[in-house]
Amino acid sequence: LSAFVLRCFLEADPYIDIDQNVLHRTYTWLK
């Protein structure tokens, strides 16, 4: 589920303001 959410956030990033730290922590956790 987290991978799906991360992908959605990355696709939506140009349209909404997403904290880059959240994206980085999610990506690191998935690895």
C-alpha positions as CSV (number, residue, x, y, z in Angstrom):
1,L,0.0,0.0,0.0
2,S,2.8,2.4,0.8
3,A,4.3,1.9,-2.6
4,F,1.0,2.8,-4.2
5,V,0.6,5.9,-2.1
6,L,4.2,7.0,-2.8
7,R,3.6,6.6,-6.5
8,C,0.3,8.7,-6.3
9,F,2.1,11.4,-4.3
10,L,4.9,11.6,-6.8
11,E,2.4,11.9,-9.7
12,A,0.4,14.5,-7.8
13,D,3.5,16.5,-6.8
14,P,3.3,19.1,-9.6
15,Y,-0.3,19.9,-8.6
16,I,-0.2,19.9,-4.8
17,D,2.5,20.8,-2.2
18,I,3.8,17.6,-0.6
19,D,6.6,17.7,2.0
20,Q,9.7,16.2,0.4
21,N,10.7,14.8,3.8
22,V,7.6,12.6,3.9
23,L,8.3,11.3,0.4
24,H,12.0,10.6,1.3
25,R,11.1,8.8,4.5
26,T,8.5,6.7,2.7
27,Y,10.9,5.8,0.0
28,T,13.7,4.9,2.5
29,W,11.3,2.8,4.5
30,L,10.3,0.8,1.4
31,K,13.9,0.0,0.5
